[in-house]
Amino acid sequence: ADGPLKRLLVPILLPEKCYDQLFVQWDLLHVPCLKILLSKGLGLGIVAGSLLVKLPQVFKILGAKSAEGLSLQSVMLELVALTGTMVYSITNNFPFSSWGEALFLMLQTITICFLV
């Protein structure tokens, strides 16, 4: 029961009691644990998706060697909003899966800000 699957899933997606419920007792329809698994899985999926949100814009700016048409003020305002969201979430000890996308969007927005 303490295999590599448990070492991977327990700290990231499931509490240990839910791992035991789903994978040891094979109660695959245990609703509270399925809700936790779905919620954390979707949260991490959103974080992973946020890695790619602004990359096309960065590559287009680099390819054109110009950021003409982009407003520095709007990029800075977006940066302030993302930073506020991230700081609030960290201060309130929210899990990474609920604020991680703000971190990656902020890093990409900083890149765009420097390119502008």
C-alpha positions in Angstrom: 0.0 0.0 0.0 3.0 2.3 0.4 4.1 2.1 -3.3 5.2 4.8 -5.7 1.6 5.6 -6.6 0.9 6.5 -2.9 4.0 8.6 -2.6 3.0 10.5 -5.8 -0.7 11.0 -5.0 -0.9 11.6 -1.3 1.0 14.8 -0.9 -0.4 16.3 -4.2 -3.9 15.1 -4.9 -5.3 13.2 -2.0 -5.3 13.0 1.8 -4.0 9.6 3.0 -7.5 8.5 4.2 -8.9 9.1 0.7 -6.0 7.2 -0.9 -6.8 4.2 1.4 -10.5 4.6 0.6 -10.0 4.6 -3.2 -7.0 2.5 -3.8 -6.8 0.1 -0.9 -10.5 -0.6 -0.2 -11.4 0.0 -3.9 -14.4 2.1 -3.0 -14.2 4.1 -6.3 -17.6 5.7 -5.7 -16.7 7.4 -2.3 -18.2 10.8 -3.1 -16.2 13.0 -0.6 -12.9 11.6 -1.8 -13.9 11.9 -5.5 -14.8 15.5 -4.9 -11.3 16.2 -3.4 -9.6 14.4 -6.2 -11.6 16.2 -8.9 -11.1 19.6 -7.2 -7.3 19.3 -6.8 -6.9 17.7 -10.2 -8.8 20.5 -11.9 -6.8 23.1 -9.9 -3.5 21.6 -11.0 -4.8 21.4 -14.6 -5.6 25.1 -14.6 -2.1 25.8 -13.2 -0.5 23.7 -15.9 -2.6 25.4 -18.5 -1.6 28.9 -17.3 2.0 28.1 -18.2 1.0 28.5 -21.9 -1.5 31.4 -21.8 0.8 34.3 -22.7 3.6 32.5 -24.5 2.1 33.1 -27.9 2.0 36.8 -27.2 5.6 36.8 -26.0 6.8 34.9 -29.1 4.8 37.3 -31.4 6.5 40.3 -29.7 9.9 38.7 -30.1 9.3 37.7 -33.7 8.1 41.2 -34.6 10.8 42.8 -32.6 8.2 45.3 -31.6 5.5 45.7 -28.9 3.7 48.4 -30.9 0.0 48.6 -29.9 0.5 47.3 -26.4 0.0 49.8 -23.6 2.6 49.6 -20.8 0.0 51.0 -18.4 -2.4 48.1 -19.1 0.3 45.5 -18.7 1.4 47.1 -15.4 -2.3 47.2 -14.2 -2.6 43.5 -15.0 0.6 42.8 -13.2 -0.7 44.6 -10.1 -4.0 42.6 -10.2 -2.1 39.3 -10.5 0.3 40.2 -7.7 -2.6 41.2 -5.4 -4.4 37.9 -6.1 -1.2 35.9 -5.4 -0.3 37.8 -2.2 -3.8 37.5 -0.9 -3.9 33.7 -1.5 -0.4 33.1 0.0 -1.3 35.2 3.1 -4.5 33.1 3.6 -2.6 29.9 3.2 -4.6 28.7 0.2 -3.2 25.6 -1.6 -0.9 26.1 -4.5 -3.5 24.6 -6.9 -5.8 27.6 -6.2 -3.2 30.4 -6.7 -0.5 28.8 -8.8 -1.9 30.1 -12.1 -1.5 33.7 -10.8 2.2 33.0 -10.2 2.8 31.8 -13.8 0.6 34.5 -15.3 2.5 37.1 -13.3 5.9 35.8 -14.6 4.7 35.9 -18.2 3.2 39.4 -17.7 6.6 40.6 -16.2 8.2 39.2 -19.4 5.8 41.1 -21.6 6.3 44.2 -19.5 10.0 44.2 -20.1 9.5 43.5 -23.8 7.2 46.6 -24.0 
